[in-house]
Amino acid sequence: MIFSVSNEERDRDLAYRNRANSYIRKPVDFERYKEVLKGVADYWLSLNEPPPF
């Protein structure tokens, strides 16, 4: 997962080419930033099901 301030297409492309499975742009507004972080944590810690090994 990439968490970046960049919204450049080339940066997103590079991230996905390097096997990132998510690219999230950090909001500038602190309240929105906290909401995004909560959503990311909820997804990765509660909703995501890792692949079987």
mmJSON file of the N, C-alpha and C atoms, coordinates in Angstrom:
{"data_MODEL":{"atom_site":{
"group_PDB":["ATOM","ATOM","ATOM","ATOM","ATOM","ATOM","ATOM","ATOM","ATOM","ATOM","ATOM","ATOM","ATOM","ATOM","ATOM","ATOM","ATOM","ATOM","ATOM","ATOM","ATOM","ATOM","ATOM","ATOM","ATOM","ATOM","ATOM","ATOM","ATOM","ATOM","ATOM","ATOM","ATOM","ATOM","ATOM","ATOM","ATOM","ATOM","ATOM","ATOM","ATOM","ATOM","ATOM","ATOM","ATOM","ATOM","ATOM","ATOM","ATOM","ATOM","ATOM","ATOM","ATOM","ATOM","ATOM","ATOM","ATOM","ATOM","ATOM","ATOM","ATOM","ATOM","ATOM","ATOM","ATOM","ATOM","ATOM","ATOM","ATOM","ATOM","ATOM","ATOM","ATOM","ATOM","ATOM","ATOM","ATOM","ATOM","ATOM","ATOM","ATOM","ATOM","ATOM","ATOM","ATOM","ATOM","ATOM","ATOM","ATOM","ATOM","ATOM","ATOM","ATOM","ATOM","ATOM","ATOM","ATOM","ATOM","ATOM","ATOM","ATOM","ATOM","ATOM","ATOM","ATOM","ATOM","ATOM","ATOM","ATOM","ATOM","ATOM","ATOM","ATOM","ATOM","ATOM","ATOM","ATOM","ATOM","ATOM","ATOM","ATOM","ATOM","ATOM","ATOM","ATOM","ATOM","ATOM","ATOM","ATOM","ATOM","ATOM","ATOM","ATOM","ATOM","ATOM","ATOM","ATOM","ATOM","ATOM","ATOM","ATOM","ATOM","ATOM","ATOM","ATOM","ATOM","ATOM","ATOM","ATOM","ATOM","ATOM","ATOM","ATOM","ATOM","ATOM","ATOM","ATOM","ATOM","ATOM"],
"id":[1,2,3,4,5,6,7,8,9,10,11,12,13,14,15,16,17,18,19,20,21,22,23,24,25,26,27,28,29,30,31,32,33,34,35,36,37,38,39,40,41,42,43,44,45,46,47,48,49,50,51,52,53,54,55,56,57,58,59,60,61,62,63,64,65,66,67,68,69,70,71,72,73,74,75,76,77,78,79,80,81,82,83,84,85,86,87,88,89,90,91,92,93,94,95,96,97,98,99,100,101,102,103,104,105,106,107,108,109,110,111,112,113,114,115,116,117,118,119,120,121,122,123,124,125,126,127,128,129,130,131,132,133,134,135,136,137,138,139,140,141,142,143,144,145,146,147,148,149,150,151,152,153,154,155,156,157,158,159],
"type_symbol":["N","C","C","N","C","C","N","C","C","N","C","C","N","C","C","N","C","C","N","C","C","N","C","C","N","C","C","N","C","C","N","C","C","N","C","C","N","C","C","N","C","C","N","C","C","N","C","C","N","C","C","N","C","C","N","C","C","N","C","C","N","C","C","N","C","C","N","C","C","N","C","C","N","C","C","N","C","C","N","C","C","N","C","C","N","C","C","N","C","C","N","C","C","N","C","C","N","C","C","N","C","C","N","C","C","N","C","C","N","C","C","N","C","C","N","C","C","N","C","C","N","C","C","N","C","C","N","C","C","N","C","C","N","C","C","N","C","C","N","C","C","N","C","C","N","C","C","N","C","C","N","C","C","N","C","C","N","C","C"],
"label_atom_id":["N","CA","C","N","CA","C","N","CA","C","N","CA","C","N","CA","C","N","CA","C","N","CA","C","N","CA","C","N","CA","C","N","CA","C","N","CA","C","N","CA","C","N","CA","C","N","CA","C","N","CA","C","N","CA","C","N","CA","C","N","CA","C","N","CA","C","N","CA","C","N","CA","C","N","CA","C","N","CA","C","N","CA","C","N","CA","C","N","CA","C","N","CA","C","N","CA","C","N","CA","C","N","CA","C","N","CA","C","N","CA","C","N","CA","C","N","CA","C","N","CA","C","N","CA","C","N","CA","C","N","CA","C","N","CA","C","N","CA","C","N","CA","C","N","CA","C","N","CA","C","N","CA","C","N","CA","C","N","CA","C","N","CA","C","N","CA","C","N","CA","C","N","CA","C","N","CA","C","N","CA","C","N","CA","C"],
"label_alt_id":[null,null,null,null,null,null,null,null,null,null,null,null,null,null,null,null,null,null,null,null,null,null,null,null,null,null,null,null,null,null,null,null,null,null,null,null,null,null,null,null,null,null,null,null,null,null,null,null,null,null,null,null,null,null,null,null,null,null,null,null,null,null,null,null,null,null,null,null,null,null,null,null,null,null,null,null,null,null,null,null,null,null,null,null,null,null,null,null,null,null,null,null,null,null,null,null,null,null,null,null,null,null,null,null,null,null,null,null,null,null,null,null,null,null,null,null,null,null,null,null,null,null,null,null,null,null,null,null,null,null,null,null,null,null,null,null,null,null,null,null,null,null,null,null,null,null,null,null,null,null,null,null,null,null,null,null,null,null,null],
"label_comp_id":["MET","MET","MET","ILE","ILE","ILE","PHE","PHE","PHE","SER","SER","SER","VAL","VAL","VAL","SER","SER","SER","ASN","ASN","ASN","GLU","GLU","GLU","GLU","GLU","GLU","ARG","ARG","ARG","ASP","ASP","ASP","ARG","ARG","ARG","ASP","ASP","ASP","LEU","LEU","LEU","ALA","ALA","ALA","TYR","TYR","TYR","ARG","ARG","ARG","ASN","ASN","ASN","ARG","ARG","ARG","ALA","ALA","ALA","ASN","ASN","ASN","SER","SER","SER","TYR","TYR","TYR","ILE","ILE","ILE","ARG","ARG","ARG","LYS","LYS","LYS","PRO","PRO","PRO","VAL","VAL","VAL","ASP","ASP","ASP","PHE","PHE","PHE","GLU","GLU","GLU","ARG","ARG","ARG","TYR","TYR","TYR","LYS","LYS","LYS","GLU","GLU","GLU","VAL","VAL","VAL","LEU","LEU","LEU","LYS","LYS","LYS","GLY","GLY","GLY","VAL","VAL","VAL","ALA","ALA","ALA","ASP","ASP","ASP","TYR","TYR","TYR","TRP","TRP","TRP","LEU","LEU","LEU","SER","SER","SER","LEU","LEU","LEU","ASN","ASN","ASN","GLU","GLU","GLU","PRO","PRO","PRO","PRO","PRO","PRO","PRO","PRO","PRO","PHE","PHE","PHE"],
"label_asym_id":["A","A","A","A","A","A","A","A","A","A","A","A","A","A","A","A","A","A","A","A","A","A","A","A","A","A","A","A","A","A","A","A","A","A","A","A","A","A","A","A","A","A","A","A","A","A","A","A","A","A","A","A","A","A","A","A","A","A","A","A","A","A","A","A","A","A","A","A","A","A","A","A","A","A","A","A","A","A","A","A","A","A","A","A","A","A","A","A","A","A","A","A","A","A","A","A","A","A","A","A","A","A","A","A","A","A","A","A","A","A","A","A","A","A","A","A","A","A","A","A","A","A","A","A","A","A","A","A","A","A","A","A","A","A","A","A","A","A","A","A","A","A","A","A","A","A","A","A","A","A","A","A","A","A","A","A","A","A","A"],
"label_entity_id":["1","1","1","1","1","1","1","1","1","1","1","1","1","1","1","1","1","1","1","1","1","1","1","1","1","1","1","1","1","1","1","1","1","1","1","1","1","1","1","1","1","1","1","1","1","1","1","1","1","1","1","1","1","1","1","1","1","1","1","1","1","1","1","1","1","1","1","1","1","1","1","1","1","1","1","1","1","1","1","1","1","1","1","1","1","1","1","1","1","1","1","1","1","1","1","1","1","1","1","1","1","1","1","1","1","1","1","1","1","1","1","1","1","1","1","1","1","1","1","1","1","1","1","1","1","1","1","1","1","1","1","1","1","1","1","1","1","1","1","1","1","1","1","1","1","1","1","1","1","1","1","1","1","1","1","1","1","1","1"],
"label_seq_id":[1,1,1,2,2,2,3,3,3,4,4,4,5,5,5,6,6,6,7,7,7,8,8,8,9,9,9,10,10,10,11,11,11,12,12,12,13,13,13,14,14,14,15,15,15,16,16,16,17,17,17,18,18,18,19,19,19,20,20,20,21,21,21,22,22,22,23,23,23,24,24,24,25,25,25,26,26,26,27,27,27,28,28,28,29,29,29,30,30,30,31,31,31,32,32,32,33,33,33,34,34,34,35,35,35,36,36,36,37,37,37,38,38,38,39,39,39,40,40,40,41,41,41,42,42,42,43,43,43,44,44,44,45,45,45,46,46,46,47,47,47,48,48,48,49,49,49,50,50,50,51,51,51,52,52,52,53,53,53],
"pdbx_PDB_ins_code":[null,null,null,null,null,null,null,null,null,null,null,null,null,null,null,null,null,null,null,null,null,null,null,null,null,null,null,null,null,null,null,null,null,null,null,null,null,null,null,null,null,null,null,null,null,null,null,null,null,null,null,null,null,null,null,null,null,null,null,null,null,null,null,null,null,null,null,null,null,null,null,null,null,null,null,null,null,null,null,null,null,null,null,null,null,null,null,null,null,null,null,null,null,null,null,null,null,null,null,null,null,null,null,null,null,null,null,null,null,null,null,null,null,null,null,null,null,null,null,null,null,null,null,null,null,null,null,null,null,null,null,null,null,null,null,null,null,null,null,null,null,null,null,null,null,null,null,null,null,null,null,null,null,null,null,null,null,null,null],
"Cartn_x":[0.842,0.0,0.897,0.551,1.259,0.344,0.877,0.161,0.993,0.512,1.344,0.593,1.335,0.735,0.638,1.305,1.333,0.053,-0.437,-1.574,-1.145,0.163,0.697,0.457,-0.014,-0.274,0.992,2.143,3.385,3.748,3.435,3.718,2.802,1.525,0.598,1.007,1.358,1.779,3.01,3.988,5.2,4.887,4.01,3.639,3.017,2.065,1.407,2.35,3.236,4.219,5.17,5.35,6.21,5.406,4.232,3.401,2.65,2.484,1.603,0.192,-0.588,-1.963,-2.973,-2.454,-3.322,-2.501,-3.108,-2.462,-3.469,-3.158,-4.065,-3.378,-4.08,-3.521,-3.895,-2.905,-3.123,-3.861,-4.956,-5.649,-4.844,-5.025,-4.349,-5.067,-6.377,-7.183,-7.009,-6.657,-6.344,-7.532,-8.733,-9.91,-10.161,-10.028,-10.197,-9.082,-7.883,-6.734,-7.038,-7.595,-7.941,-9.01,-9.999,-11.044,-10.449,-9.54,-8.905,-8.089,-7.325,-6.541,-7.433,-8.56,-9.487,-10.03,-10.37,-10.872,-9.828,-8.59,-7.499,-7.309,-7.285,-7.114,-8.277,-9.497,-10.665,-10.553,-10.156,-10.033,-8.968,-7.742,-6.629,-6.741,-7.324,-7.367,-8.669,-9.727,-11.026,-11.606,-11.495,-12.177,-11.302,-10.043,-9.151,-8.941,-8.989,-8.695,-7.425,-6.336,-5.07,-5.135,-4.268,-4.277,-3.8,-4.303,-3.825,-2.403,-1.597,-0.212,-0.002],
"Cartn_y":[-1.158,0.0,1.234,2.18,3.451,4.531,5.337,6.454,7.684,8.522,9.579,10.89,11.981,13.287,13.52,12.696,12.893,12.388,13.184,12.765,12.635,12.537,12.422,11.018,10.955,9.667,8.811,9.423,8.649,8.003,8.682,8.111,6.928,7.067,5.939,4.778,5.062,4.019,3.282,4.031,3.425,2.541,3.021,2.238,0.903,0.946,-0.293,-1.198,-0.617,-1.431,-2.148,-1.558,-2.158,-2.996,-3.41,-4.374,-3.829,-2.522,-1.985,-2.477,-2.725,-3.151,-2.054,-0.897,0.23,1.517,2.589,3.907,4.893,5.464,6.379,7.733,8.764,10.103,10.698,11.232,11.838,13.168,13.332,14.619,15.691,16.939,18.054,18.407,18.361,18.687,17.609,18.026,17.068,16.187,16.752,15.938,14.875,15.258,14.288,13.247,13.666,12.759,11.673,12.08,11.11,10.133,10.633,9.772,8.741,9.193,8.295,7.226,7.643,6.673,5.649,6.085,5.147,4.164,4.663,3.781,2.768,3.205,2.299,1.235,1.663,0.71,-0.27,0.223,-0.67,-1.709,-1.257,-2.191,-3.25,-2.829,-3.766,-4.647,-4.128,-4.891,-5.658,-5.265,-5.908,-6.592,-5.941,-6.43,-7.269,-6.934,-7.615,-9.078,-9.948,-11.357,-11.694,-11.962,-12.262,-13.58,-13.717,-14.967,-16.14,-17.341,-18.503,-18.839,-19.285,-19.647,-21.117],
"Cartn_z":[0.0,0.0,0.0,-0.833,-0.909,-0.351,0.549,1.144,0.814,-0.111,-0.662,-0.798,-0.833,-1.122,-2.622,-3.403,-4.849,-5.508,-6.445,-7.259,-8.724,-8.938,-10.287,-10.844,-12.071,-12.707,-12.753,-13.02,-13.113,-11.777,-10.667,-9.344,-9.053,-9.39,-9.218,-10.101,-11.344,-12.265,-11.733,-11.259,-10.713,-9.503,-8.651,-7.468,-7.877,-8.798,-9.223,-10.01,-10.776,-11.5,-10.534,-9.354,-8.337,-7.337,-7.762,-7.039,-5.836,-5.762,-4.721,-5.023,-4.002,-4.255,-3.913,-3.521,-3.233,-3.269,-3.723,-3.742,-3.175,-2.034,-1.356,-1.221,-1.644,-1.534,-0.187,0.505,1.816,1.654,2.37,2.343,3.082,2.697,3.345,4.653,4.638,5.81,6.893,8.111,9.167,9.548,9.603,9.948,8.877,7.632,6.529,6.572,6.906,7.035,8.071,9.224,10.262,9.757,9.005,8.454,7.49,6.638,5.677,6.409,7.409,8.177,8.864,9.407,10.041,9.013,7.833,6.783,6.344,6.223,5.843,6.919,8.17,9.273,9.324,9.172,9.173,8.07,6.888,5.774,6.051,6.342,6.486,7.721,8.786,10.029,10.232,9.515,9.732,8.494,7.353,6.154,5.234,5.143,4.217,4.637,3.658,3.888,3.144,3.865,3.202,2.434,1.445,0.677,1.544,1.258,1.997,1.552,2.482,2.162,2.362],
"occupancy":[1.0,1.0,1.0,1.0,1.0,1.0,1.0,1.0,1.0,1.0,1.0,1.0,1.0,1.0,1.0,1.0,1.0,1.0,1.0,1.0,1.0,1.0,1.0,1.0,1.0,1.0,1.0,1.0,1.0,1.0,1.0,1.0,1.0,1.0,1.0,1.0,1.0,1.0,1.0,1.0,1.0,1.0,1.0,1.0,1.0,1.0,1.0,1.0,1.0,1.0,1.0,1.0,1.0,1.0,1.0,1.0,1.0,1.0,1.0,1.0,1.0,1.0,1.0,1.0,1.0,1.0,1.0,1.0,1.0,1.0,1.0,1.0,1.0,1.0,1.0,1.0,1.0,1.0,1.0,1.0,1.0,1.0,1.0,1.0,1.0,1.0,1.0,1.0,1.0,1.0,1.0,1.0,1.0,1.0,1.0,1.0,1.0,1.0,1.0,1.0,1.0,1.0,1.0,1.0,1.0,1.0,1.0,1.0,1.0,1.0,1.0,1.0,1.0,1.0,1.0,1.0,1.0,1.0,1.0,1.0,1.0,1.0,1.0,1.0,1.0,1.0,1.0,1.0,1.0,1.0,1.0,1.0,1.0,1.0,1.0,1.0,1.0,1.0,1.0,1.0,1.0,1.0,1.0,1.0,1.0,1.0,1.0,1.0,1.0,1.0,1.0,1.0,1.0,1.0,1.0,1.0,1.0,1.0,1.0],
"B_iso_or_equiv":[0.0,0.0,0.0,0.0,0.0,0.0,0.0,0.0,0.0,0.0,0.0,0.0,0.0,0.0,0.0,0.0,0.0,0.0,0.0,0.0,0.0,0.0,0.0,0.0,0.0,0.0,0.0,0.0,0.0,0.0,0.0,0.0,0.0,0.0,0.0,0.0,0.0,0.0,0.0,0.0,0.0,0.0,0.0,0.0,0.0,0.0,0.0,0.0,0.0,0.0,0.0,0.0,0.0,0.0,0.0,0.0,0.0,0.0,0.0,0.0,0.0,0.0,0.0,0.0,0.0,0.0,0.0,0.0,0.0,0.0,0.0,0.0,0.0,0.0,0.0,0.0,0.0,0.0,0.0,0.0,0.0,0.0,0.0,0.0,0.0,0.0,0.0,0.0,0.0,0.0,0.0,0.0,0.0,0.0,0.0,0.0,0.0,0.0,0.0,0.0,0.0,0.0,0.0,0.0,0.0,0.0,0.0,0.0,0.0,0.0,0.0,0.0,0.0,0.0,0.0,0.0,0.0,0.0,0.0,0.0,0.0,0.0,0.0,0.0,0.0,0.0,0.0,0.0,0.0,0.0,0.0,0.0,0.0,0.0,0.0,0.0,0.0,0.0,0.0,0.0,0.0,0.0,0.0,0.0,0.0,0.0,0.0,0.0,0.0,0.0,0.0,0.0,0.0,0.0,0.0,0.0,0.0,0.0,0.0],
"pdbx_formal_charge":[null,null,null,null,null,null,null,null,null,null,null,null,null,null,null,null,null,null,null,null,null,null,null,null,null,null,null,null,null,null,null,null,null,null,null,null,null,null,null,null,null,null,null,null,null,null,null,null,null,null,null,null,null,null,null,null,null,null,null,null,null,null,null,null,null,null,null,null,null,null,null,null,null,null,null,null,null,null,null,null,null,null,null,null,null,null,null,null,null,null,null,null,null,null,null,null,null,null,null,null,null,null,null,null,null,null,null,null,null,null,null,null,null,null,null,null,null,null,null,null,null,null,null,null,null,null,null,null,null,null,null,null,null,null,null,null,null,null,null,null,null,null,null,null,null,null,null,null,null,null,null,null,null,null,null,null,null,null,null],
"auth_seq_id":[1,1,1,2,2,2,3,3,3,4,4,4,5,5,5,6,6,6,7,7,7,8,8,8,9,9,9,10,10,10,11,11,11,12,12,12,13,13,13,14,14,14,15,15,15,16,16,16,17,17,17,18,18,18,19,19,19,20,20,20,21,21,21,22,22,22,23,23,23,24,24,24,25,25,25,26,26,26,27,27,27,28,28,28,29,29,29,30,30,30,31,31,31,32,32,32,33,33,33,34,34,34,35,35,35,36,36,36,37,37,37,38,38,38,39,39,39,40,40,40,41,41,41,42,42,42,43,43,43,44,44,44,45,45,45,46,46,46,47,47,47,48,48,48,49,49,49,50,50,50,51,51,51,52,52,52,53,53,53],
"auth_comp_id":["MET","MET","MET","ILE","ILE","ILE","PHE","PHE","PHE","SER","SER","SER","VAL","VAL","VAL","SER","SER","SER","ASN","ASN","ASN","GLU","GLU","GLU","GLU","GLU","GLU","ARG","ARG","ARG","ASP","ASP","ASP","ARG","ARG","ARG","ASP","ASP","ASP","LEU","LEU","LEU","ALA","ALA","ALA","TYR","TYR","TYR","ARG","ARG","ARG","ASN","ASN","ASN","ARG","ARG","ARG","ALA","ALA","ALA","ASN","ASN","ASN","SER","SER","SER","TYR","TYR","TYR","ILE","ILE","ILE","ARG","ARG","ARG","LYS","LYS","LYS","PRO","PRO","PRO","VAL","VAL","VAL","ASP","ASP","ASP","PHE","PHE","PHE","GLU","GLU","GLU","ARG","ARG","ARG","TYR","TYR","TYR","LYS","LYS","LYS","GLU","GLU","GLU","VAL","VAL","VAL","LEU","LEU","LEU","LYS","LYS","LYS","GLY","GLY","GLY","VAL","VAL","VAL","ALA","ALA","ALA","ASP","ASP","ASP","TYR","TYR","TYR","TRP","TRP","TRP","LEU","LEU","LEU","SER","SER","SER","LEU","LEU","LEU","ASN","ASN","ASN","GLU","GLU","GLU","PRO","PRO","PRO","PRO","PRO","PRO","PRO","PRO","PRO","PHE","PHE","PHE"],
"auth_asym_id":["A","A","A","A","A","A","A","A","A","A","A","A","A","A","A","A","A","A","A","A","A","A","A","A","A","A","A","A","A","A","A","A","A","A","A","A","A","A","A","A","A","A","A","A","A","A","A","A","A","A","A","A","A","A","A","A","A","A","A","A","A","A","A","A","A","A","A","A","A","A","A","A","A","A","A","A","A","A","A","A","A","A","A","A","A","A","A","A","A","A","A","A","A","A","A","A","A","A","A","A","A","A","A","A","A","A","A","A","A","A","A","A","A","A","A","A","A","A","A","A","A","A","A","A","A","A","A","A","A","A","A","A","A","A","A","A","A","A","A","A","A","A","A","A","A","A","A","A","A","A","A","A","A","A","A","A","A","A","A"],
"auth_atom_id":["N","CA","C","N","CA","C","N","CA","C","N","CA","C","N","CA","C","N","CA","C","N","CA","C","N","CA","C","N","CA","C","N","CA","C","N","CA","C","N","CA","C","N","CA","C","N","CA","C","N","CA","C","N","CA","C","N","CA","C","N","CA","C","N","CA","C","N","CA","C","N","CA","C","N","CA","C","N","CA","C","N","CA","C","N","CA","C","N","CA","C","N","CA","C","N","CA","C","N","CA","C","N","CA","C","N","CA","C","N","CA","C","N","CA","C","N","CA","C","N","CA","C","N","CA","C","N","CA","C","N","CA","C","N","CA","C","N","CA","C","N","CA","C","N","CA","C","N","CA","C","N","CA","C","N","CA","C","N","CA","C","N","CA","C","N","CA","C","N","CA","C","N","CA","C","N","CA","C","N","CA","C","N","CA","C"],
"pdbx_PDB_model_num":[1,1,1,1,1,1,1,1,1,1,1,1,1,1,1,1,1,1,1,1,1,1,1,1,1,1,1,1,1,1,1,1,1,1,1,1,1,1,1,1,1,1,1,1,1,1,1,1,1,1,1,1,1,1,1,1,1,1,1,1,1,1,1,1,1,1,1,1,1,1,1,1,1,1,1,1,1,1,1,1,1,1,1,1,1,1,1,1,1,1,1,1,1,1,1,1,1,1,1,1,1,1,1,1,1,1,1,1,1,1,1,1,1,1,1,1,1,1,1,1,1,1,1,1,1,1,1,1,1,1,1,1,1,1,1,1,1,1,1,1,1,1,1,1,1,1,1,1,1,1,1,1,1,1,1,1,1,1,1]
}}}
